[in-house]
Amino acid sequence: MAGKKGQKKRVWSDEEKRTICAQARVSGVSVAQVARRYAMNTNLIHKWLRDPRFVSEEHVADLSVPEDATFLPIEIAGIAPAPTAPIAPTPSTGSVTAQRVDITLSDGRRILVEGPTALSAIVAMVSGLAR
């Protein structure tokens, strides 16, 4: 996507990026307000806010690990996989049909059923193939 004719891409120094990020982090100030102030897109400011290089010094202190932080031991009990139940036909209140059913199997083969077909017949066919 091209910009407006005659406009050049602005290059922001790291210090300018830190200043803009600090302004966007002020309580009560939105990123959109800061973006309008500098005539720039909010997405660019959000990108800088996620970048650890542009975190201000006071925010770096907030990210430090407390001295009394420790890892706690945990134990994970074995979980047995849930048994898979065969597909059971469900009683339907009416006949449901499909005009086209396209099934791709795990080995890459395809089953294509075209024309009005009862879905119960397709379920029976798939359950037969699964055996």
KAVENNOR-V566062 format. One record per pair of residues at least 24 apart in sequence whose ideal C-beta (glycine too) atoms are under 7 Angstrom apart, sorted by the first residue. I is the first residue (numbers start at 0). J is the second residue. Records with the same first field share a line. If there is no record, write none. Layout:
# KAVENNOR-V566062
I = J ; J
This chain:
# KAVENNOR-V566062
13 = 52
16 = 47 ; 53
17 = 53 ; 55
19 = 44 ; 47
20 = 47 ; 48 ; 53 ; 55
21 = 55
23 = 48
85 = 126
86 = 122 ; 126
88 = 119 ; 122 ; 123
91 = 119
